[in-house]
């Protein structure tokens, strides 16, 4: 999945049962194994757009769930990359939930 190009969702979990944010992203593989440039749509509601930098600062580890295979999720570290809606994602180990 590290060369995947398409849509996905970033999820920020407070604990195993509470997802505080779920944001759509467009992924394009970047230089380096398991690295993507991600674009967050500018059509996000104002609260979500304002909360994203706070969540990244609070803990940059998100779950990336691929739209084409919702059972596959990857833990990623998220960093700002240029513009307000531009992010850089770096992977950890992939997890298949078997769902």
N, C-alpha and C positions, 0 to 999 in steps of 0.2 A: 504493500500500500504506500510505500514511501515515494513512489513516482506518480501517485494519483493526481489527476487534474480534474477538477469539477467542483461540485458543491458539497458542503458538509455543515455540521453544526458544532460550535464550541459550547461546552457545558462547564459551568463552575459550580462544584458541589461543596456545600458547607459540611456535610457529613454523608454517610452512606444512603440516607433517605431523603435528603433535602437538596434539590438543585435550585440554586439562587438565580442562575442566568442560563439561557439557551439562545445562542446567537447564530444566525446563518452566516456562512462565509463562503467565498469563492477561492479555491486553492489552485496555485500554480507552483510546480516543483521549483525549488531554488538550488543554487550550488550547494553541494554537500549532501551526503546521505541522510535521508530522513528530515529534510528541511523544506518548508514551504513558505512562499509569500502568500498571505491571506488578505483578502479585501472584505471588509464588513460593509454591507449595503448602506448607503447614505440615507436610506428610507427608514432606518430604525427610529423608533419613537425616541423622543428627547431624553426620557429617563434612562433607557438602555444605553444610549450614546454617552451619557454622562457617567453612568455606573461602570462602564467597561474599564476606563483607566484606573478607577478605584479598586476594582477587582484584581486587575493585573498587579497593582502596587501591593495589595493585601496578600496575594499569593499567586504567582504566575503560572501555576500548574492547573491546566484545564484538561477536560476529556474531549477528544475530537471524535465525533461519530460521523461516519461516512454515510451519505444519503443512499448510495447504491447498495450498501450492506449494513443495515442498522445494527446487526449483531456484532459488528467489528468496531471496536473502539481503541483509541490510542491515547496514551497520556502524553501531553505536549507541554512544553514550556513556552509561554507567550511573551513576546516583547514588542514594544512599539517600533515601527519601522517607517519613518518618514511622516506621511500625512496622518490625520486624525483617524481615518478608517483603514490604515495600512498596518499589518501586523507581520511579524516573523515567528513561525512556529518551528520548534525543534522537538523531535520525538524521543520518547523513552521506549519501553517495551510494549508491544501490542498485546491486547487481551481480547480473546474471543469469548463472549458471554454465553454462547451456545443457545441464545434465544431465538 
